[in-house]
Amino acid sequence: MSNIITIQSSQHNTTQQIRGLIRIYHLPISPPIEILTIVITIKMEETFAYPNDHIVTVGVMQYQGLCLSGLSERQLRRAKDKTNKCRFNSAFGASPAVLCSIYEDLNNSTAFDDKYDPPRPMRLKASKINFKWFLRTLLYLRKYPTEDDFERNLNINIHHGRDQIWDMVRRIQLLQFIKITWPDNLGGNNIWIMSVDGTHCWIAEPGHPNFSQDSEYYSHKFNKAGINYELGIALATGKLIWMNGPFKAGRNDLNIFTGEGLEERLRLLGKKSIGDGGYAGHHETVSSPNAHDSYQVKRFKSRGLKRQEDFNGMTKVFKILSGRFRHPLHKFPVAFEAVCVICQYKIESDEPLYDILVEELLNEPADDLYDEIGMAWL
């Protein structure tokens, strides 16, 4: 099927419009500038209209997303492709390629939501309307508009849109079962296989039967009520492999590590993780900064912990996690885990976390370095 685009203009602006059209549609032609009327035939898959088979390309994702975010076609046409990509990343928190991968996996999802009886399949039927709801959901997670701004920012009725968006967030959350997994034979012969840390998020003050505040939710990072999630990043791949929560922010990271399954799993595998000073005292399963470490080991641990913080910061790009979570508490795990799934796609696509191995580590004598780290992948 073909899509016919017709441009009629006066002599003084014909050149600008034609060049803009060539840039936005990536046309491999250079029409003469004296043409006053141009009719261009383009195959449907090469345009930014919604394709009939709903196989969304990067170009379609970028164009439709920017239009949904409020930019006009004239604004898109006048800007360079690099500028439009930056606009898209700013609006949605991820690149068009990342969102294409997520949307494709939603179309092929085999997950079931066991909160329903019988469990409800969470495969997203590919359609124009579902594609728009997908974009609105990512825009919602990134901007987290208030009730007053909801209709203006997303251009939908708040009472109808609220349920649709949270249903889509739930679908993205359930992709964790294919994206956030503990690999078989993780780390091979290596001793240190992952870094671990807790990340806090600010929430609305929960109710308490006797007091105005619940001290168990107190977060020392915000000096307010919060939720804590335990996250683990694989040292070898830089991917998220462990996500455990939610826990009340008053519960410290070490207590969660020892009491909620991760320490026991590492002990059974005979492996160790790398943690900050808050994990000191459990050297059989977690290594924290140590004054007796060699320079190379100190650097290795430091880079591993900093990379962990980089992932935590990646999740806070989405304002639904960086600001105060205003919705009921039972919705927080849905939002947090959906954002972590999106960040995992970003790592696998075009924003990988940096390699924690540096040249200075490789210059350490073999016996010293391998005995302390056990890097089988070097």
N, C-alpha and C positions, 0 to 999 in steps of 0.2 A: 504494500500500500504506500502511496506517495503523499507527501504533504506539500501543498503549494503555498508559497509565501510571495506576496506581491508588495512592492514598495513603489510608491509614487511620490515624487518630491520635486521641488523647484531646483533650478540650476545650482544655487549656492550651497545647498546642503545635501545634494545627492551623494557626493564623494564620501562624506562623513558617515552617512547611513549605510552605504554599501560596505565600507571598510569595517564598520561595527558589526554588520551582519556576518561578514566573512570571519571575524574574530570569534564571535559568540557561537557560530555553528561549525567552526573549524573547516571552512570550505577551501578546497585546494584550487581556487581559481582567482584570477585577478581581472575583474571586468574593467572595461575602459571607463574613465571618469566622466566622459561626456554623455553617458547614457542617462536619460531622464526617467525612464520606466524600466524596471527590471523584474523579471519573473524567474524565480529559481525553484527548481524541483529537487527535493531532497528526500531520500529514503527515510521512512519513519524511524528506523533505529538510529539514524544519524541526527535526529532532532531532539529537542528537549521536551517534546510532548509526552504524554503518558503512552507507552507502548501497549499494543493490544494484548501481547502475551505477558505483560507485567514483569519482564526481566529488566530490572532497573539498572541502567548503566551509571557510571560515575558522573557523566555529563548531565543526565536526567536528574540524578540526586542533587547535584549542586544547583542546577537552575531552579528546580521546583522548591528546594529548601530555601534558597534566597528569596524567591517570590513569596513564600509563606512567611518569611521573617519580616516582610514589609518593604522590600526593595522593589522598585519598578523595573520594567524591562529596559527602559531608557538608562537607568542607573547602571544596570548590568552591562549594557552594550558599550557604555562610555568607559568602563573600567577594564583594566588588563585582567587576564585570567588569574595571575598571581594575587591581585587585589581581591578578586571574587572568592578565591580559595581561603584567603585570610578572613574575609567576612563570614564565610560558612563556618570555619573553625571557631570563630568568636561567638557565633549564634548558637551552634549545636555542641560545642565542646569536643568535636572529633571531625576528621576529614570525611569527604564524600565517600572515599574508598572504604573506610571503616564502617560507615553506615550501610553501604551496599552489602558488605559481608554479613552484618547483623540481620538486615532485612531478608537476605537469602536464607540464612539459617532459621529465621522465624517461619519462613514459608515451608521449610522442610522439617520443622521440629516434630519430634516424636514424644515430647514430654506430656504428662498428664498432671492436672492440678487435683491433688487428693483432698483438697478442702471441700470438694463437692462430692455428693453421693448420687450416682456413681461418678468416679473421677472424670473430669472434663478434659478432652484433648486440647492442647494449647498451640496447635499448629495454626499459623496465621494464613488465612486464605488470601492469595495474591489478588488484589483489586485496587482500583484507583482510590476508593474511599479509605481502605485500610492503609494504603501507602501514605495518605495525608494524615491519618491518625498516628502513624509511626513517626512522621516528622514532627507533628505537634507534641508528641510525648518527649522526644529528645529535646525539643525547644523548652518544654516545661521543666525537665530535669536540669537543664543548663541555667535557665533564668529564674525558675521557681517564683513565678509572679504571685502577688497577693490576690485575695479575692476581688479587690477593687480593680486590679490590672488584668485579671484573667481574660475577660472578654475582649479587651482592647488589644492585648498582646497576641492572643491566639485566634482571635476573630471567630469565636464559637460561644454558644450559650453555656454559661457556667454550670447549670444544673444538668445539662445533657453531656457536656464535655468531661466533667469530673470523673464519672464512672468509666467512660471510654479510655481516658488516659491512664487511670490506675490499672485497668485491665491489661493495657499494653505494657505497662511497667512490670506487671506480674509475669507476662510472657517473656520479657527480656530477662527477668530474674531467673527463670527456670532454665535458661541456656547455660547456667553455671554447671549443670551436670555433664555438659560436653566440653566446656571451656576451662573450668577450674577443677582440675583433677590431680590426684597424687599419682605420678607416673610409676609404673612398675620398675623395680631395680633402680630407684632414684639415687643418683650419685655414683653408682657402680661401686668401686672400691674406696671411694672417698669417705672420710670421716665426717667432715662438715658438709652438709647438703643444703642448708637453707638458713635464711635469716628470719627472725621473728620479732614482732613488735605489736603493741596495741595502739589503736587510733581512736581518739575521742571525737564525738560529734555532739553539738549543742542541741538540746531539745527543749520544748516547752515544759515548764515545771509540772511534774506529775502530782496528782492529788495524794494526800495522806489522811488517814482517818482521824488523827489526833493533832497534827501540826500543819502549819502552812507550807512547810518544805519537807522533803524526804531526804535525809542525809545520805542514804545509800546511793542516790543518784549524783551526789556531788562530784564534779570534775575539777581537779586542781588545775587543769589546763585552761578552763574557761571561767573558773570561779562561779559556775552555774551548774544547772542540771545537765547531765550528759549520758551518752551511751558509749560503751567500749566494745570494739571488735578486735579480735586477734587475727592478724594476717601473717602469712608466711610466704616468702619469695625464694624460689629455687636459686641457689648460687650459680649453677652451671648455665641455666637458660634465662634467668631474669624474669620468669613468669610467676604469676600468683598460683600457688598450689595448695594453700591452706587458708580457709576463711571460717572463723568460728565466732559465734555470737548470736544475738546481742546479749551484753552483760551490763549491769548497772555500773556507771563510771566510778563509783566508790570502791569497786573491786579492783585491786591492782593487777598489773600484768603478770607478775610471778604467780599469784594465786590462781589466775585463769590457766596459766601454762601447766602448773602442777596438778590442777584439779579437774580440767576439762578435756583430757584425752591426748594432748600433743606430747607431753613428756612421756607418757606410757607408750605411745606409738614409737617414739624415737628410741626408747630403751629396748623395745622388742626388736627393732631393726639394727640396734648397735650403732646408731648414728648420733650426730650432734647438730645443734643449731647454733647460730650466732645471735646474741642478744646484747642489749645495752647493760649498763651497770645495775639496773633494777632486777636482773636475772641472776645476780651473783649468788654463789652458794650451792649451785646444782651443776657442778662441773661434769657430771657423767652424761648430761643430756644437753647442756647449753654452755657455750663459752662466751664470756663477757670480757671487756677490755682488761688486760692484765699487765702490771708493770714489768713482769718478767718476760713478756713476749719480745721476740726479736723485732727489729724495725720492719721487716717485710711482713711479718704476721700482724703487727699493729696496723700497717697500711691496709692489709687484706681485710681485717675486721672492720676498720673504719670505712672503707669503701662499700663493704657489704651493708653496713648500718645506714650509711648515707643514701644508698640506693633504695633501701627500704623506705626511708623518709621521702624520697622522690616519688615513690608509688603512692604513699599517703597523700602527698601534695597533688598528685594527678587526680585523685578522687575528689579533692576539694575544689577542683575547677568547676564542678557542678554545684551551683548555689543551693541546691536542695540539701547538700551535706556541709557546705561551708558556713551557712547561716543557721539561724534557729529553725529547727524542724517544727512546723506549726500544726501538723496533722496528728491524729490519734497515734499512740505509741505502737499499736500493732502494725501500722503501715511502714514504720521505719525500716525493719529488716528488708521489706520488699524494695524500698528505694535504695538502700545502701548496697544490697547485693546486686541489684540491677546496674548501678553505677560501676561496681567492681567488674562486672561482666563486660561493660563497655570499655573500661580501661584495659582489660585483658585483650580485647580485640585491637585496641590501639597499639599495645606492645607487640602483638603478632603482625600487625600491618605496617605502620609507618612511624611509630614512636617507640622503638625498643629502648629499654633501660640500658644504661651504659655497662660495658664489660668491667667487672671489678678487678680483673687481672691487668697489671700494668708492667711495663718493661723492667722496672726496678725489682719486682717480685721474681722475674725470671732470672735475674742476675745473682740471686742468692745461691750459695753452694747447694748442690742437689740433696745431699744427705740432710742438711738442716731444713730445707724447705719442704721436702717430701715427708720427712718424719713428722713435721708439725701440721702440715695441711693435708697431705695425701691427695694431691691433685692428679687424678687419673686422666683428666681431659687435657693436660698440658701437652 
